[in-house]
Amino acid sequence: AIASTTRIEKSDVCGGVAAGIGWRDMGLMHRVNITGITTLNLSSRKLYYIFGDNQTNDFSDEWVFQVPPQAGMQPYEHTHSPLTTKNSMRSIDTNPTTATVANSKPNSNMAVADYTYPARGTQVILMADLGVGASDDSTDTKVFSEACLPAFNTTNSIGHRVLQGEVDAVILSGDISYANGYLSNWEFFLDTLSPITGRTLFLTTVGNHESIWAGSDSLYQGIDSGGECGLSVDLIPMPAP
């Protein structure tokens, strides 16, 4: 699949810390829409994918994404054999249909594995007010000045369960990274969450620490976002009507 590329400009933030000492050029952001989930009957199956650039022959390691089950369906265990090359697509017979995800130019290759037998009920993790932490006692921004071990432990625990195939979706309902205008925290946060977001469905909603700024439409007025004003909507795009 071919990715679309966007970036966040300084003019996109509202002001405050985000436009001052907290500003950081986030670089290029690449997005890919994976199609065929419904038409190829991929519910409860796993997608094996790599991403990179065909022109430079620079590719990531293989990642495994667990497709969540459709309503009324039960998750399944899976079988898998590794991708043989980084420049070609591997297709697997997914009885009763053959699923092939076509490879087009630069950014990703995917393959589909078949299921073998019913495993368990659908499992979703719900949380809010996460933030980001580290294991080496390094502190957060000036906003909190703390290592935030609860965030670190929560992220590690969820990542382990995702890796074990125990989670079909993760929902983070607002107050996501607590960057509060210090945009480098978003990079740290997204990198820390990659073992989760790269392997399972990850959904977020916007909280006051992502959106509220002076003059906003929020019921509770304040400057909690540090001037980001919904920056997370661009960093973590979600499905919308």
MILUMGU-777944 format. One record per residue (C-alpha): y, x, z; residue in three letters; chain. Coordinates in steps of 0.5 Angstrom, whole numbers, plus 500, padded with zeros to 3 digits. Example, Ala and Ser with C-alpha at 12.3 -4.5 7.8 and 13.67 -1.06 7.14 Angstrom:
2
SITE     v     u     w   type   mol
SITE   491   525   516    Ala     A
SITE   498   527   514    Ser     A
END
This chain:
241
SITE     v     u     w   type   mol
SITE   500   500   500    Ala     A
SITE   507   502   499    Ile     A
SITE   512   503   504    Ala     A
SITE   519   501   505    Ser     A
SITE   524   505   508    Thr     A
SITE   530   504   512    Thr     A
SITE   534   507   517    Arg     A
SITE   539   506   523    Ile     A
SITE   546   508   522    Glu     A
SITE   551   509   528    Lys     A
SITE   555   503   525    Ser     A
SITE   549   498   527    Asp     A
SITE   550   499   534    Val     A
SITE   555   495   538    Cys     A
SITE   558   501   542    Gly     A
SITE   558   504   549    Gly     A
SITE   553   509   551    Val     A
SITE   549   507   544    Ala     A
SITE   555   509   540    Ala     A
SITE   557   515   545    Gly     A
SITE   553   520   549    Ile     A
SITE   546   516   548    Gly     A
SITE   547   516   540    Trp     A
SITE   541   519   536    Arg     A
SITE   539   519   529    Asp     A
SITE   533   516   529    Met     A
SITE   531   518   522    Gly     A
SITE   527   514   517    Leu     A
SITE   523   509   519    Met     A
SITE   517   507   514    His     A
SITE   514   500   514    Arg     A
SITE   508   497   510    Val     A
SITE   505   490   510    Asn     A
SITE   498   490   510    Ile     A
SITE   495   484   505    Thr     A
SITE   489   481   504    Gly     A
SITE   487   480   512    Ile     A
SITE   486   472   510    Thr     A
SITE   483   472   503    Thr     A
SITE   478   478   504    Leu     A
SITE   476   475   511    Asn     A
SITE   477   481   515    Leu     A
SITE   478   477   522    Ser     A
SITE   475   481   528    Ser     A
SITE   474   487   523    Arg     A
SITE   477   494   523    Lys     A
SITE   481   497   518    Leu     A
SITE   480   505   518    Tyr     A
SITE   487   508   515    Tyr     A
SITE   491   514   514    Ile     A
SITE   498   515   512    Phe     A
SITE   502   520   509    Gly     A
SITE   505   522   502    Asp     A
SITE   501   523   496    Asn     A
SITE   506   527   493    Gln     A
SITE   506   533   498    Thr     A
SITE   499   531   500    Asn     A
SITE   501   531   507    Asp     A
SITE   497   525   511    Phe     A
SITE   495   523   518    Ser     A
SITE   488   523   521    Asp     A
SITE   484   517   521    Glu     A
SITE   486   511   525    Trp     A
SITE   483   505   527    Val     A
SITE   486   498   527    Phe     A
SITE   482   492   530    Gln     A
SITE   484   486   526    Val     A
SITE   485   480   531    Pro     A
SITE   480   474   531    Pro     A
SITE   482   468   527    Gln     A
SITE   483   461   532    Ala     A
SITE   476   459   534    Gly     A
SITE   473   465   532    Met     A
SITE   469   470   536    Gln     A
SITE   471   478   536    Pro     A
SITE   465   482   533    Tyr     A
SITE   462   489   534    Glu     A
SITE   463   494   528    His     A
SITE   460   499   524    Thr     A
SITE   463   505   521    His     A
SITE   463   511   516    Ser     A
SITE   469   516   516    Pro     A
SITE   473   516   510    Leu     A
SITE   471   521   505    Thr     A
SITE   478   524   502    Thr     A
SITE   485   523   504    Lys     A
SITE   487   521   497    Asn     A
SITE   482   516   495    Ser     A
SITE   480   509   498    Met     A
SITE   473   508   501    Arg     A
SITE   470   501   500    Ser     A
SITE   465   498   504    Ile     A
SITE   460   492   503    Asp     A
SITE   463   486   508    Thr     A
SITE   457   481   507    Asn     A
SITE   458   476   504    Pro     A
SITE   464   479   501    Thr     A
SITE   466   486   498    Thr     A
SITE   473   488   501    Ala     A
SITE   477   493   497    Thr     A
SITE   484   495   499    Val     A
SITE   487   498   493    Ala     A
SITE   491   504   494    Asn     A
SITE   498   505   491    Ser     A
SITE   502   510   491    Lys     A
SITE   505   514   497    Pro     A
SITE   503   512   504    Asn     A
SITE   497   509   506    Ser     A
SITE   489   509   505    Asn     A
SITE   485   503   508    Met     A
SITE   478   502   509    Ala     A
SITE   474   496   512    Val     A
SITE   468   496   516    Ala     A
SITE   463   490   517    Asp     A
SITE   461   487   523    Tyr     A
SITE   454   486   526    Thr     A
SITE   454   481   532    Tyr     A
SITE   458   477   536    Pro     A
SITE   461   481   542    Ala     A
SITE   466   477   547    Arg     A
SITE   471   472   548    Gly     A
SITE   478   474   545    Thr     A
SITE   482   478   550    Gln     A
SITE   490   479   550    Val     A
SITE   494   483   555    Ile     A
SITE   501   480   557    Leu     A
SITE   506   484   560    Met     A
SITE   514   485   561    Ala     A
SITE   519   490   563    Asp     A
SITE   515   496   561    Leu     A
SITE   519   502   560    Gly     A
SITE   517   509   559    Val     A
SITE   514   514   564    Gly     A
SITE   511   521   564    Ala     A
SITE   506   525   568    Ser     A
SITE   510   531   569    Asp     A
SITE   515   529   574    Asp     A
SITE   521   529   568    Ser     A
SITE   526   524   569    Thr     A
SITE   528   518   565    Asp     A
SITE   536   517   563    Thr     A
SITE   542   517   567    Lys     A
SITE   540   510   568    Val     A
SITE   534   510   572    Phe     A
SITE   533   518   574    Ser     A
SITE   526   516   575    Glu     A
SITE   519   519   572    Ala     A
SITE   517   511   572    Cys     A
SITE   509   513   573    Leu     A
SITE   508   505   573    Pro     A
SITE   510   505   566    Ala     A
SITE   506   511   565    Phe     A
SITE   500   509   568    Asn     A
SITE   500   502   565    Thr     A
SITE   501   505   558    Thr     A
SITE   495   509   559    Asn     A
SITE   490   504   562    Ser     A
SITE   492   499   556    Ile     A
SITE   491   505   551    Gly     A
SITE   484   506   554    His     A
SITE   482   499   554    Arg     A
SITE   484   499   546    Val     A
SITE   480   505   545    Leu     A
SITE   474   502   548    Gln     A
SITE   475   496   543    Gly     A
SITE   476   491   549    Glu     A
SITE   483   488   547    Val     A
SITE   485   484   541    Asp     A
SITE   492   483   542    Ala     A
SITE   498   486   546    Val     A
SITE   504   482   548    Ile     A
SITE   510   485   551    Leu     A
SITE   515   480   553    Ser     A
SITE   522   483   553    Gly     A
SITE   525   489   557    Asp     A
SITE   521   494   552    Ile     A
SITE   523   501   553    Ser     A
SITE   529   501   558    Tyr     A
SITE   533   506   553    Ala     A
SITE   539   502   555    Asn     A
SITE   543   506   549    Gly     A
SITE   540   512   550    Tyr     A
SITE   536   512   543    Leu     A
SITE   532   518   544    Ser     A
SITE   528   514   549    Asn     A
SITE   526   510   544    Trp     A
SITE   523   515   540    Glu     A
SITE   519   518   547    Phe     A
SITE   517   510   548    Phe     A
SITE   514   509   541    Leu     A
SITE   510   516   541    Asp     A
SITE   507   514   548    Thr     A
SITE   505   507   545    Leu     A
SITE   502   509   539    Ser     A
SITE   495   509   541    Pro     A
SITE   496   502   543    Ile     A
SITE   501   500   537    Thr     A
SITE   497   504   532    Gly     A
SITE   490   500   534    Arg     A
SITE   491   493   535    Thr     A
SITE   496   487   534    Leu     A
SITE   502   489   538    Phe     A
SITE   508   483   539    Leu     A
SITE   514   484   543    Thr     A
SITE   520   479   544    Thr     A
SITE   527   481   546    Val     A
SITE   530   482   553    Gly     A
SITE   536   483   556    Asn     A
SITE   536   490   556    His     A
SITE   535   490   548    Glu     A
SITE   540   485   547    Ser     A
SITE   546   483   552    Ile     A
SITE   553   486   551    Trp     A
SITE   560   484   552    Ala     A
SITE   561   478   548    Gly     A
SITE   554   476   546    Ser     A
SITE   551   469   546    Asp     A
SITE   547   471   552    Ser     A
SITE   547   466   558    Leu     A
SITE   548   472   563    Tyr     A
SITE   553   476   561    Gln     A
SITE   553   484   562    Gly     A
SITE   552   490   558    Ile     A
SITE   545   491   560    Asp     A
SITE   543   494   553    Ser     A
SITE   548   500   553    Gly     A
SITE   551   498   546    Gly     A
SITE   544   497   543    Glu     A
SITE   545   490   541    Cys     A
SITE   538   488   539    Gly     A
SITE   536   495   536    Leu     A
SITE   529   494   538    Ser     A
SITE   528   488   532    Val     A
SITE   529   494   527    Asp     A
SITE   525   499   531    Leu     A
SITE   519   494   532    Ile     A
SITE   520   488   527    Pro     A
SITE   516   482   529    Met     A
SITE   513   476   524    Pro     A
SITE   519   471   524    Ala     A
SITE   519   464   520    Pro     A
END
